[in-house]
Amino acid sequence: MRTEGFFISKMRVMVSRCQERIR
């Protein structure tokens, strides 16, 4: 079970959404 990949994926999505909101 690799939770690291899942966490990284979720963090990347959150960061992407934050950047889009700031734009």
N, C-alpha and C positions, 0 to 999 in steps of 0.2 A: 504493500500500500504506500504510494508516494503522495503524501499530503502536501509536500513542498510545492509540487507543480500546481496543485489545485489552488493553494493559497496565492501563489505568484499570479496565476491567471485572474483570480478575483481582484487582487490588488491592481493589476494592470487595467482591468475594466473600470475599476473605481477611479483610478487616476485619469483614464481617458474621459470618463463622464465629467469629472471635475474640470479638466482642461476645456472641454466643449462648453461647459456652463460659463466659465470665465470669459471665453471668446465672445 
